[in-house]
Amino acid sequence: MPVQYTSIVEEHLAVRKSAGLFDISHMGRLTFKGETAGEFLNSALTNDVSALQTGDVRYSLICRHDAGIIDDVLVYHMPDRWELVVNASNRIEVIGWLEHLAGFASITFEDQTESTGMIAVQGPAAVNLVRELCTTNADTMPYYSASDVSSEHFSGMISRTGYTGEDGFELIVPSEQAESVWLKLLSLGAPYGVVPAGLGCRDTLRLEAAMPLYGHELNLTTDPLTAGLSFAVRFRKSEYPGKAALERIRTTGPTLTRVGLALDGRRIAREGAPVFIHGTECGHVTSGTFSPTLQKVIAMAYVPVAQATPGQAVEVELRGTMIAAQVVTLPFYKRTRP
């Protein structure tokens, strides 16, 4: 996936105003079939997928037994199978971990990452593009739902999901169709000002929307509750890796929590930059950027729970210089819904 096609800012603003196309074929795509496939995934994920109806999509996490996050994933309940989309860098580890938990003896497992492509269509014009491409009522699809579609220009799976804070869709197609679908979307999108978009603006968009990124906000030493992802953790369902550790953390309360920071000036706080309160180092930045939408420097960081109240004054050390900042409510940006 290119960092950029034109400029990060241009692509970022196009997604906010019209739409951008992202080639996200690097993401891992895993398929599970068999009568016990859903039961198996429910036993491995922090969220409860047992109640998912056909066509439902849900965000979840895969944790170690100590509640360290192995990956954050999307799970799809399709008519004849279950799909799992995982982060590219974690694909092999996720497959190994799931196989370690119970093996794949009672289900059919297939890694379809190489045999399929994946394209994200994100932005206000995305619904029009997808409707024209798939000749389907894309505008009536609920958020976080998926469907198998076959039309003149597209044959594959479509979901109303994304990683930009905008309305949008993600398409999974056979790899031999990926290029033609990409070019067709560019052609259909030309009247709307749709552009190809790269990894650079994908990062600035998701940061404005306060969406965590594995390797930055999420890792093996961070648990879902500290990361502010309690909505993806279900304590009432049966055992799964990390549940006991998460119950202990819930009882005592996390010591750190993920917050948003608004920084003075235009210097960007990078990952690992120390955060100080009253002269004492208390946390660290996980992601930072200059927000093209808000025209200010923003960052996400972990700080003590007691100092996580919006308005809390902090300082961020950038190469020996202290930059004033304050804790702000997440997300930084929230789209206006029609």
C-alpha positions in Angstrom: 0.0 0.0 0.0 1.6 3.3 -1.0 2.2 5.9 1.6 0.6 8.5 -0.8 -0.4 8.9 -4.4 -0.5 12.7 -4.5 -0.2 14.3 -1.0 -1.4 13.1 2.3 -3.4 16.2 3.0 -5.1 16.2 -0.4 -6.1 12.5 0.0 -7.2 13.1 3.6 -9.5 16.0 2.6 -10.9 14.0 -0.4 -12.1 11.3 2.0 -13.7 13.8 4.3 -15.4 15.7 1.4 -16.1 13.0 -1.3 -14.4 9.6 -1.1 -11.0 7.8 -1.3 -10.1 4.4 -2.5 -7.7 2.3 -0.3 -6.0 -0.9 -1.5 -6.0 -2.8 1.8 -5.2 -6.2 0.3 -2.3 -6.5 2.8 -4.9 -7.2 5.5 -5.3 -10.8 6.5 -8.5 -12.6 5.5 -9.3 -15.9 7.2 -12.3 -18.1 6.5 -13.9 -20.7 8.9 -16.5 -23.2 8.0 -18.3 -26.0 9.8 -21.1 -26.4 12.4 -18.8 -25.4 15.3 -16.9 -22.5 13.5 -19.0 -19.8 15.3 -18.6 -21.6 18.7 -14.9 -21.8 18.2 -14.5 -18.1 17.3 -16.7 -17.2 20.3 -14.3 -19.1 22.6 -11.3 -17.3 21.2 -12.5 -13.6 21.0 -13.3 -11.1 23.7 -16.6 -10.0 22.2 -19.7 -12.2 22.1 -20.2 -13.4 18.5 -22.7 -16.1 19.4 -25.7 -13.7 18.9 -24.5 -12.5 15.5 -27.2 -12.9 12.9 -26.3 -13.7 9.3 -24.7 -10.6 7.8 -23.6 -9.1 11.1 -20.1 -7.8 11.6 -18.5 -7.2 15.0 -15.3 -5.6 16.3 -13.4 -7.8 18.7 -10.0 -8.5 20.2 -7.8 -11.6 20.5 -5.9 -11.7 23.8 -3.3 -13.8 25.5 -4.2 -15.3 28.8 -2.7 -12.3 30.6 -5.0 -10.0 28.6 -2.2 -8.7 26.4 -3.7 -7.9 22.9 -2.6 -10.2 20.1 -4.7 -8.4 17.6 -7.9 -6.4 17.0 -10.1 -7.9 14.4 -13.5 -7.8 12.5 -15.5 -11.0 12.6 -18.3 -11.6 9.9 -21.1 -14.1 10.1 -21.9 -15.0 6.5 -24.5 -17.5 5.3 -22.1 -20.4 4.8 -19.1 -19.3 6.8 -17.4 -17.0 9.2 -14.8 -14.5 8.1 -12.0 -12.9 10.2 -10.1 -9.8 9.0 -6.9 -9.3 10.9 -3.9 -6.9 10.8 -1.3 -7.8 8.2 1.6 -7.9 10.5 -0.2 -10.2 13.0 -1.7 -12.7 10.5 0.7 -15.5 11.1 0.6 -15.1 14.8 -3.2 -15.0 14.9 -3.4 -18.2 12.9 -0.8 -19.9 15.1 -2.6 -18.8 18.3 -6.1 -20.0 17.1 -4.6 -23.3 16.1 -2.9 -23.5 19.5 -6.2 -22.9 21.3 -8.2 -25.8 19.8 -6.8 -26.8 16.5 -8.9 -26.8 13.3 -9.9 -30.4 13.4 -13.6 -29.8 13.7 -13.8 -26.9 11.2 -12.5 -26.0 7.8 -10.0 -23.2 7.9 -8.6 -21.3 4.9 -6.2 -18.3 4.7 -7.5 -16.4 1.8 -5.2 -13.4 2.0 -3.3 -14.3 -1.2 -6.3 -15.5 -3.2 -8.4 -12.3 -2.6 -8.0 -8.6 -2.7 -9.6 -6.0 -0.5 -10.6 -2.4 -1.3 -11.9 0.2 1.1 -14.3 3.0 -0.3 -14.5 5.7 2.3 -16.2 9.0 2.4 -19.6 10.7 1.8 -19.7 9.6 -1.8 -18.9 6.0 -1.0 -22.5 4.9 -0.9 -23.1 6.2 -4.4 -20.0 4.4 -5.8 -20.9 1.1 -4.2 -24.5 1.3 -5.4 -23.4 1.9 -9.0 -20.7 -0.8 -8.8 -22.8 -3.5 -7.2 -26.3 -2.5 -8.4 -27.3 -3.1 -4.7 -29.1 -0.9 -2.2 -25.9 0.0 -0.4 -27.6 3.0 1.3 -30.0 0.6 3.2 -27.2 -1.6 4.5 -26.8 -1.1 8.3 -23.4 0.0 9.6 -21.3 -3.1 10.5 -23.2 -5.5 8.2 -22.0 -7.5 5.3 -23.4 -9.3 2.2 -22.3 -11.5 -0.6 -22.9 -9.7 -3.9 -22.7 -10.7 -7.6 -23.2 -8.2 -10.3 -21.7 -7.2 -13.7 -18.7 -5.4 -12.3 -18.3 -7.1 -8.9 -18.5 -10.5 -7.3 -17.5 -10.9 -3.7 -18.3 -9.7 -0.2 -19.2 -6.1 0.7 -19.4 -4.7 4.3 -20.3 -1.3 5.6 -17.2 -0.9 7.6 -14.1 1.3 7.6 -11.2 2.9 9.4 -11.5 6.6 8.6 -14.4 7.9 10.7 -16.5 8.4 7.6 -19.3 6.3 6.1 -17.8 3.7 3.8 -17.6 0.1 2.6 -14.9 -2.6 2.3 -15.0 -5.0 -0.6 -13.4 -8.4 -0.7 -12.9 -9.8 -4.3 -11.1 -12.7 -5.9 -7.5 -11.5 -6.5 -7.9 -11.7 -10.3 -10.8 -9.2 -10.1 -9.1 -6.7 -7.8 -7.5 -4.5 -10.5 -10.7 -4.3 -12.6 -12.8 -3.4 -9.6 -10.3 -0.7 -8.5 -10.3 0.9 -12.0 -14.1 0.7 -12.2 -14.5 2.5 -8.9 -12.0 5.2 -10.1 -14.1 5.6 -13.2 -17.4 5.8 -11.4 -15.9 8.1 -8.8 -14.5 10.7 -11.2 -17.6 12.9 -11.2 -17.5 13.0 -7.4 -13.8 13.8 -7.1 -12.8 10.4 -5.8 -9.1 9.8 -5.5 -6.8 6.8 -4.7 -5.6 7.2 -1.1 -2.6 5.8 0.7 -1.3 4.7 4.1 -0.4 8.3 5.1 -3.9 9.6 5.1 -5.3 6.4 6.4 -3.3 7.1 9.5 -4.3 10.8 9.8 -8.0 9.9 9.2 -8.1 7.1 11.8 -6.2 9.2 14.3 -8.8 12.1 14.0 -11.5 9.4 14.6 -9.5 8.1 17.6 -9.3 4.6 16.2 -6.5 2.6 17.8 -3.7 1.1 15.6 -2.0 -2.1 16.5 1.7 -1.5 17.3 0.8 2.0 18.6 -2.2 2.1 20.9 -2.5 -1.7 21.0 0.2 -4.4 21.7 1.0 -7.4 23.8 1.6 -5.3 26.9 -1.7 -3.4 26.7 -5.1 -4.8 27.7 -8.5 -3.9 26.2 -9.8 -2.1 29.3 -6.7 0.2 29.5 -7.1 0.9 25.8 -10.7 2.1 26.3 -12.2 -0.9 24.4 -14.5 -2.3 27.0 -17.3 -2.2 24.5 -15.5 -5.2 22.8 -15.2 -7.2 26.0 -18.0 -9.4 27.3 -17.8 -10.8 30.8 -21.1 -12.7 30.8 -20.1 -15.2 28.2 -18.1 -18.4 28.8 -14.3 -18.6 29.1 -11.9 -17.1 26.6 -8.2 -16.2 26.7 -7.7 -13.2 28.9 -11.1 -13.2 30.6 -9.8 -13.9 34.2 -7.1 -11.3 33.8 -9.6 -8.8 32.5 -11.9 -9.5 35.4 -9.1 -8.7 37.8 -8.3 -5.4 36.0 -12.0 -4.5 36.0 -12.1 -5.1 39.8 -9.1 -3.0 40.6 -9.5 -0.5 37.8 -6.8 0.2 35.1 -3.9 2.4 36.2 -3.6 4.1 32.8 -6.1 5.0 30.1 -6.0 6.2 26.5 -6.7 9.9 26.0 -6.6 12.5 23.4 -4.2 15.4 23.5 -4.4 18.8 21.8 -0.9 20.4 21.5 0.1 24.0 21.3 2.0 25.0 18.2 2.6 22.9 15.1 5.3 20.4 16.3 4.0 16.8 16.0 4.3 14.5 19.0 5.6 11.2 17.8 5.1 7.7 19.3 7.0 7.3 22.6 7.2 11.1 23.4 7.0 11.4 27.2 4.0 13.1 28.8 4.5 15.2 32.0 2.1 16.5 34.6 3.4 19.1 37.1 7.0 18.2 36.0 6.6 14.5 36.6 6.7 12.0 33.7 3.5 10.0 33.9 2.7 8.7 30.4 3.6 8.5 26.7 2.3 9.4 23.3 1.2 6.5 21.1 0.3 8.4 17.9 0.4 12.0 16.8 -0.2 14.2 13.7 -1.2 17.5 12.4 -4.9 17.2 11.8 -5.8 18.4 8.2 -9.5 18.6 9.2 -9.1 20.4 12.6 -5.9 22.4 11.6 -4.1 21.6 14.9 -1.7 19.1 16.3 -3.4 16.1 18.0 -2.2 12.9 19.6 -3.3 9.9 21.5 -1.5 8.9 24.7 -1.7 6.8 27.8 -1.8 8.7 31.1 -2.9 7.9 34.7 -6.7 7.5 35.1 -6.7 10.2 37.7 -5.2 12.7 35.2 -7.4 11.7 32.3 -10.1 14.4 32.7 -10.7 16.6 29.7 -9.0 20.0 30.3 -6.1 18.5 32.3 -3.0 20.5 31.5 0.0 18.4 30.5 3.4 18.8 28.7 4.8 16.7 26.0 8.6 16.5 25.6 9.7 16.8 22.0 13.5 16.5 21.6 14.2 18.2 24.9 11.6 20.9 24.5 8.4 20.9 26.6 5.2 21.6 24.6 2.1 22.6 26.4 -1.0 20.4 25.7 -4.3 19.4 27.3 -6.4 16.3 27.6 -9.4 16.4 25.2 -12.4 14.2 24.7 -12.1 11.5 22.0 -12.8 11.3 19.2 -11.2 14.4 17.8 -13.5 14.3 14.8 -17.0 12.8 14.4 -18.8 13.0 11.1 -22.1 14.6 10.7 -24.7 12.0 10.0 -27.6 12.8 7.6 
